[in-house]
C-alpha cells in the first residue's frame, strides 16, 4: 500500500487553491443563469458561476476546518492511549503535524483569496 506523503498533500492543496482562484476569475465573466427550483417564485434563484465557486470554497473551507479539528482530537486520543508505545506516539505526532500543516494551508489560501478580493 502506498503512503501519501506530506509533500503530496501540500501539492494537491496548492493545485486546488490555484484552481479555485482561476475558476473564480473565469467565472466572473460568465452570465447569470437560472438554476435549481425557485421556491419563492419569480427570478430569486439567479446565480452566476462565481457564486457557485465562492460557495464551494466556503463549504470546502468549513469541511477542512472540521476535519482538521477531528484529526487533532484523534491524534490526542492516540497520544493519550499509547501507554508509552513509541509507534503509537510517532503515529499520533505524525497525524497532529499533518492536521496542523493542513490547517495552516487552509488559512493561507483563505488569506490569499481575501487579499485578492475573491
N, C-alpha and C positions, 0 to 999 in steps of 0.2 A: 504494500500500500504506500502510495506516495505521500510525503509530508508537504503540507503547504507552509512555505517559509514566510517570515515576516516581510521580506522584500517583495514577494509575490502579492501579498495582501496590500502593501503600500502602493505597488504599481497599479493594481486593479482599482484602488480607491482614487488614485491620481487620474487614471483614464476616465473613470466615472465622473469626476469633477470637471474635467475638460469637456466631456460630452454634455454635461448639464449646462455649462457655460455657453458652449456653442449652440446648443439646442435653444436656449433662451434667446440668444442673439438672432438666430434664424427665425424663431417663432414670432418675434416682434414684427416681422414683415408680412406675416400671414393675415388673411382676412378673418373676420368674425364669422363663426359658423353656428348653426343650430345643433345642439346635441342633447341627448337624453330626453326625458319626459318632463315637460313643464307642468309642475303640479299647481303652480299659481296662475297658470293661464297667461296668455299674451307672450311677449318676447322677453320674459325674465330669465330665460335659460341660455342666453347667448354668451359664449365664452370664446376667447381666442386661444391659440395654441400656447402662447406664453403663460397663460393662466394655468393650463394643464401641467406644463413643465415646472412652474413655480410650486404648484400644489404637490406634484410628485416629489419634488426636492424636499419640501417641508415634511411630508409624511415619511420620506426616507430618513430624514434627519431625526425625527422623533423615534422611529423604529431603531435606528442606530444608537441613539442615546439610551433607549430602554435595553437594548441587547448588551451594550457595554456595561450598564449598571448590573444586569443579571450576571454577566461574566465576572465582574468584580466580586459580587456576592458569592458566586460559585467558587472562585479561587480562594476566597476567605474561608469558605466551608471546607474545602480540601485541605487548606493550610491548618485549620484548627483540628481536623480529624486525622491528620497524618501520623500522629503519635511518634514523631521523630524519624519517620521513614524518609530517607533522602530523596527517593524517586518521586514520592508524592509531594514533598516540599518543592522540588525543582519543577514539577508539573504545575503546582499552584503559582509559583513565581512566573513561569512562562505564560500562563493564562492571564495573570494580572498584568504583566508587561504588555501583552498583546491587546488587552482591553484598554489600557491607558494610551497606547500608541493609536489605536483606532479612534478613541475619544478625541485625542489631540488632532488627528487628521480631519475628523468631522468638524471640529470647531475651527480649524484652519480654513477649510473650504467655505464654511459659513461666513467667516470674517472676510475672506477674499470676495465672495459674492456680494456681501453687504458693501464692501468698499467700492466695488464696480457698479453698485446700484442695480443689481439684478434680483 
